[in-house]
Amino acid sequence: MPRASHPCPRPPPSAGLSAGGRGATGRGPAPTAVVNVPLNERLDRAAGPADAAEAAALWAAYAPRWTRRNHVRALAATLSVPLTGAGLLLLP
């Protein structure tokens, strides 16, 4: 059965599927691979802090950057779900 024409053109389904796929496969893991993994490896290689003050300084330099990138990763992965769903809804 052919679809009735709609007065407002709909975007192609590939746009939503493509955006969702890029978010899930690229923008999600990329911050982890580029920022978080190297930070984790650097922290792992660092000698144990000598005292509580050194440990606090090490953590203060590590945590904010790691947390920001982790939020970027989580947001990209979360947004990929509705984008992919929208692309699926637009399929003929």
C-alpha positions as CSV (number, residue, x, y, z in Angstrom):
1,M,0.0,0.0,0.0
2,P,1.6,3.3,-1.0
3,R,2.0,6.0,1.6
4,A,-0.1,9.1,1.4
5,S,1.9,12.2,0.6
6,H,2.4,14.5,3.6
7,P,2.3,18.3,3.3
8,C,5.5,18.7,5.3
9,P,8.5,16.8,4.0
10,R,10.1,14.5,6.5
11,P,13.8,14.2,6.8
12,P,15.3,11.0,5.5
13,P,15.5,8.2,8.0
14,S,19.2,7.9,7.4
15,A,19.8,11.3,9.1
16,G,18.5,10.1,12.5
17,L,20.1,6.7,12.1
18,S,23.4,8.2,11.1
19,A,23.4,10.7,14.0
20,G,22.5,8.0,16.4
21,G,25.2,5.7,15.1
22,R,27.8,8.3,15.3
23,G,26.9,9.1,18.8
24,A,27.0,5.5,19.9
25,T,30.1,4.4,18.0
26,G,32.2,7.6,17.8
27,R,31.3,10.3,20.2
28,G,30.7,8.0,23.1
29,P,33.9,6.0,23.1
30,A,36.2,8.7,21.7
31,P,36.5,10.8,24.9
32,T,37.2,7.6,26.8
33,A,39.9,6.4,24.4
34,V,41.5,9.9,23.9
35,V,41.3,11.3,27.5
36,N,40.1,8.9,30.2
37,V,42.3,5.9,29.3
38,P,45.5,7.9,29.1
39,L,44.6,9.6,32.4
40,N,43.9,6.2,34.0
41,E,47.2,4.8,32.7
42,R,49.2,7.9,33.9
43,L,47.6,7.5,37.4
44,D,48.4,3.8,37.4
45,R,52.0,4.5,36.6
46,A,52.4,7.2,39.2
47,A,54.2,6.2,42.3
48,G,51.9,6.0,45.4
49,P,51.6,9.4,47.1
50,A,53.9,9.9,50.0
51,D,51.3,11.6,52.2
52,A,47.6,12.7,52.3
53,A,48.5,16.2,50.9
54,E,50.2,14.7,47.8
55,A,47.3,12.2,47.3
56,A,44.8,15.1,47.5
57,A,46.8,17.1,44.9
58,L,47.1,14.1,42.6
59,W,43.3,13.5,42.8
60,A,42.5,17.3,42.3
61,A,44.5,17.2,39.0
62,Y,42.9,14.0,37.9
63,A,39.2,13.9,38.8
64,P,37.8,17.1,37.2
65,R,39.2,16.3,33.7
66,W,38.2,12.6,33.9
67,T,34.7,13.4,35.1
68,R,34.1,16.1,32.4
69,R,35.1,13.6,29.7
70,N,33.0,10.9,31.2
71,H,30.0,13.1,31.2
72,V,30.6,13.9,27.5
73,R,30.7,10.2,26.8
74,A,27.6,9.4,28.7
75,L,25.7,12.3,27.1
76,A,26.7,11.2,23.6
77,A,25.7,7.6,24.2
78,T,22.4,8.7,25.8
79,L,21.5,11.0,22.9
80,S,22.3,8.3,20.4
81,V,19.3,6.3,21.6
82,P,16.5,8.8,20.7
83,L,18.2,9.7,17.5
84,T,18.4,6.1,16.4
85,G,14.8,5.7,17.5
86,A,13.7,8.7,15.4
87,G,15.5,7.3,12.4
88,L,13.7,4.0,12.8
89,L,10.3,5.7,13.1
90,L,11.0,7.5,9.8
91,L,11.7,4.3,7.9
92,P,9.1,3.6,5.3
